[in-house]
Amino acid sequence: MADDLDPREAERIRRRDRDLAAEERALMNPGMGKVFKQIQDAQAKAAKEPPRRRTRGRP
């Protein structure tokens, strides 16, 4: 299958895969655990609060 690809297309796929892997590694940097915890805490807080009622403005 890899032999069927144009060399330019194969290089583009390799770059895409490398960029995606870099994004995954960035999430493992020191300090990202804190960010993850903050996101989880905000989502848990939002789930516990009742939804806000929308008020209509004056016509």
C-alpha positions as CSV (number, residue, x, y, z in Angstrom):
1,M,0.0,0.0,0.0
2,A,2.8,2.4,0.9
3,D,4.4,1.7,-2.5
4,D,1.3,3.0,-4.3
5,L,1.6,6.5,-2.8
6,D,3.3,9.4,-4.5
7,P,6.4,10.4,-2.6
8,R,5.0,13.9,-1.9
9,E,1.8,12.4,-0.6
10,A,3.8,10.0,1.6
11,E,5.8,12.9,3.0
12,R,2.7,14.8,3.7
13,I,1.2,11.9,5.7
14,R,4.5,11.5,7.7
15,R,4.4,15.3,8.6
16,R,0.7,15.0,9.6
17,D,1.5,12.0,11.8
18,R,4.5,13.7,13.3
19,D,2.4,16.9,14.1
20,L,-0.3,14.9,15.7
21,A,2.2,13.0,17.9
22,A,3.8,16.3,18.9
23,E,0.3,17.6,20.1
24,E,-0.1,14.4,22.2
25,R,3.4,14.8,23.7
26,A,2.6,18.5,24.5
27,L,-0.2,17.4,26.7
28,M,2.2,15.4,28.8
29,N,4.4,18.5,29.6
30,P,4.8,19.4,33.3
31,G,2.0,21.5,34.5
32,M,-0.6,20.1,32.0
33,G,-2.0,17.9,34.8
34,K,-3.0,21.0,36.6
35,V,-4.8,22.3,33.5
36,F,-6.5,19.0,33.1
37,K,-7.7,19.0,36.7
38,Q,-9.0,22.6,36.4
39,I,-11.0,21.6,33.3
40,Q,-12.4,18.6,35.1
41,D,-13.3,20.7,38.2
42,A,-15.1,23.3,36.0
43,Q,-17.1,20.6,34.2
44,A,-18.1,19.0,37.5
45,K,-19.2,22.3,38.9
46,A,-21.2,23.1,35.8
47,A,-22.9,19.7,36.0
48,K,-24.0,20.3,39.7
49,E,-25.4,23.8,39.1
50,P,-29.0,24.0,37.7
51,P,-29.2,25.5,34.3
52,R,-29.8,29.2,34.1
53,R,-33.1,30.4,32.9
54,R,-33.0,32.7,30.0
55,T,-34.9,36.0,30.3
56,R,-36.4,37.6,27.4
57,G,-35.5,41.2,26.7
58,R,-38.2,43.8,26.2
59,P,-39.7,43.9,22.7
